[in-house]
Structures are given as structure tokens and as C-alpha cells.
Amino acid sequence: MEKHKSRVIIFGLVTGLFWFSLYTYIPTFSPYLENRGISHGLIGIIIGSYGFVQMVLRIPLGILSDRINRRKIFVILGVILGTVSALGLAFTEHAYLILFLRSLSGMAAATWVTYTILFSSYFDNENTSRSIGLINSFTKTGQVAAMLLGGLIAQYFGARAPFFLGAAGGLIGVILSLKIDKNRDLDREPLELPELLQVIKDKNLIAVSSMAVIVQFITFATIFGFIPVIARNLGASEGQLGMLSTLANLPTILAAVLAGTVFTDRFGEVKSIIGGFIVLALTTIAAPYINTLTVLFLSQIIAGFSRGLVYPLLMSLSIKKIANSQRATAMGFFQAVYGIGMFIGPVIVGFISDLAGLAAGFWFAGIMGLVGAVLSGYIIKE
């Protein structure tokens, strides 16, 4: 029992530090790039590269880790890549080198699938849901702490400080990752192409994955993209940027809890998703017209709750009608597909902003949310 508790704690620390290394600079990243004369279009590409690399690598990494039945090496690799990315960003101002280093952080994030598989191997099959809940709590803790501390340290120690903070957290994570237990052999066959093709033919999986693309499109175009630019234009300090990102993400935790209980019991899954999309769309369209930080903060808290409502419902629906033996495959497909939104969201909004202004970019993202609401009512089945 003590050994089990110890390895869960160590893995939890590694997980938290892994995400910490990737998120310390997120609140100040787009204003940091803008201050260096980088266009909104290129900023969008830099931010979107994080999702593009995940979209490309997640399924191949899952297949490879299944085939060699080794997870620990990918966990260690993920923390190393996150650390190198953060440290490299601290020492360069060259736009295309920044693009490469941000892509490196996407490579790190692509190893996340092996984190979940390795951690779940520490638990009996009947406790799989508990293990997923635990590792997601470690994830959110690391991300929220990173965004809060990243903004504060930037305010007191300069714009490069969050990169150093992320690298320091990642280095500690690398050291601890060497101490995590290897996985026990899992009773599962390696992912095969015919199995993947069979799963991705499921119409409901395709439908909810498509809606997840829209959620990530809006998320990475706004709070992880250009909302900090709006806040900076309203006079926000680095500390306030960190607080903005933190407050925009904290409600997702509460919403995730309420999504599968209060909202689905009262409204059902599809109506809850439609309502979440509508609120998310309206807060997105309104953002560039807000002229006080207080109102912007409030709008992003509401938007965060909406994201936290829609995303877990889509995730649960992605495997709800899938056979147990194919759920890991379905989840891998779901995560790979939503990476499209993480990539194209900031890229498209960035280029629209260069051509027609930031408000036009946010209008486009907001309209995407309304499209998501309409499509959800037609293509997602309860």
C-alpha cells in the first residue's frame, strides 16, 4: 500500500511539473511576441504549431508505445522536451526559432497519451476511472499554478522570466521522472490499422470529434491566443495576465463536475452542449469590444465555464457507444482530431486580424461557436 501511494505521488508530481513547464509563459506569450514586432498571422502560426504537432504525432506515439510496451521512456522524453522548449524560448527572439521551440512543446504534449496509459497501469481495471480523475487533477493543478506564477514572475522579473520558471519546473520533473515505476504489462493488444479504421467509421465519434475541433479552435484562438493581447491593450500588467488565464481556467474544473451530473440530468447532453457553445460564441464576439479589465475578466470566467461544460461532455460521448476493447483507440482518435482546432484556430484568427483587425478575427471565432451549436443539435445523438 505504501509503495503504491509513493509511486502515485511521484507520478503526480511529474505530471504536474510536466504541464507546469508548458504553461508558465502562456498568459504573456502572445503579448511577448507582439512586442517583438511579430505579426498576428505569424503569432497564430507559432501558437497553433503546438496543436499541429500533437495532431500529427499522438496516434503514432500511441502505436509505438503499445508495440514496444514501454511507457516510462516516453514520459521522461516528454518532460525533457518541455524543459528544452522553455529554456530555448528564454534565449531567442528569432521568430522562426521561436516557432521551432513552440513546436517542440507540442511534441512534448503529444506524449501525454503515454502518461495516462502508464498511470492507469498502476491501478486495477475497476479503478481506471479513478486513475483518470487523479491524473487530470494533477494536470489542472500544474497548469493553473503555472499560469498564475508565470504572470506574477513576469511582472517582477521581466518578460523572459516565465520561460526560466518553466524550464526550472521541467528540470525538477526530469529528475523525478527517473524515479517513476515502469508499467506492469497491460492486457491489451497493440493498435492495428484495421481496428483504427473500424473505430473511426463510427458516425457519432466523428460528430463529437468535429465539435471538439470547434471548442479547441475557440480556446486556442482566444484565451490561449489573442485574449491576452486585448488585455494588454487595456493596460493589463503581466501579473494581471496571469490572473486572467488562471480565472479563465479555474471554472472549467467546476463545470466538468457539474456537466455530467446537474446539466445532463436537467437538460440532457446535447442541449447542454448547445447552450455551452452559444455562451462561448457570445463571449468570444463580445471580447474585442470590452473596454475595462474587470468586464474582460468576468467574460472569460463565463467563457471558461462554458468550455468546461462542453469539452468533457464531448469527451464522454466519444467513447459512450464504443466497445470497451476499442475505447482507447476512440479516445486517441478524438484527441488527434481536436488537435486540428488547436492548430487552425490561432492561425486563422491571426491572419484575419492582420487583414481586417482583431475584432474581425474574434467575430469569425464566435461564428464558429454558433455553427458548433447548430451542428450539435443535428449530428450528435444522445
Buried (B, 14 or more C-beta within 10 A) or exposed (E): EEEEEEBBEBBBBBBBBBBBBBBBBBBBBBBBBBEEEBBBBBBBBBBBBBBBBBBBBBBEBBBBBBEEEBBBBBBBBBBBBBBBBBBBBBEEEEBEEBBBBBBBBBBBBBBBBBBBBBBBBBBEEEEBEEBBEBBBBBBBBBBBBBBBBBBBBBBEEEBBBBBBBBBBBBBBBBEBBEEBBEBEEBEEEEBEEEBBEEBBEBEBBBBBBBBBBBBBBBBBBBBBBBBBBBBBEBEBBBBBBBBBBBBBBBBBBEBBEBBBEEBBEEEEBBBBBBBBBBBBBBBBBBBBEBEEBEBBBBBBBBBBBBBBBBBBBBBBBBBBEBEEEBBBBBBBBBBBBBBBBBBBBBBBBBBBBBEEEBBBBBBBBBEBBBBBBEBBEEBBEE
